[in-house]
């Protein structure tokens, strides 16, 4: 194994891992540098199983034995090891999930190809909370959603917290960042998708009714945590869909709403 011991937090070789608590810094740096951070041994293994390439590994020495099989598979990749105190000083938080890895970002997927092989698609408009993004991906993976599309202003699915909350499912579900939104709704139609906007409108249909229709290709569009979907997005969709509420509750958290909609609207074989 290509092991390097860290004696100081000022070691320039581990710049990929410095101050990971700073969300703004990470979201500026990581996409631009073509990298992301995988946190925990389970997430790291899922990233590697998906074919993603490691730049380096970063862990406390006590975790070496449990991850030695991975390190031996990548003898050319440096493994940075240090005391828990030094590692915490570098990252800004205590590493209690095993290990970190700096990973090369995979090349973006082609939207047309993703749509041509999908029946159920989730579209996320301007969802900025990384926890919600990760939770939606986890539900999508569990409930037979074939792909996730995200608007230009949506949070990064490969941000450290998104990956962790998703339990690494962001690696197994194809996803594409859209370039023109909501104009890209037209592309969904060209690929045969019926677009359903989750929104409370005068003519919105119950999610049970939409699910019972069993559309051949369906795209469920979910809006931001605060105001929901923008009006032009709702207007561009083929239909609006609502989740009936009781108990005086007017809405669900977007991640919870996504799970309900994915389950109700899953494709059912005839």
Secondary structure, DSSP 8 states (H G I E B T S, - for coil): --EEEE--TT-GGGGGGTTTT-HHHHHHHHHHTTEEEEESHHHHHHHHHTT--EEEEEEEGGGHHHHHHHHHHTTTSEEEEE-HHHHHHHHSS---SSEEEEEE------HHHHHHT-SEEEEE-S---HHHHHHHHHHHHHTT--EEEE-TTS--TTSHHHHHHHTTGGGTSEEEE-SSTTTTHHHHHHTT-EEEEE---TT-EEHHHHHHH--SSEEEEE-BTTTBS-HHHHHHSSEEEE----TT-----HHHHHHHHHHHT-----
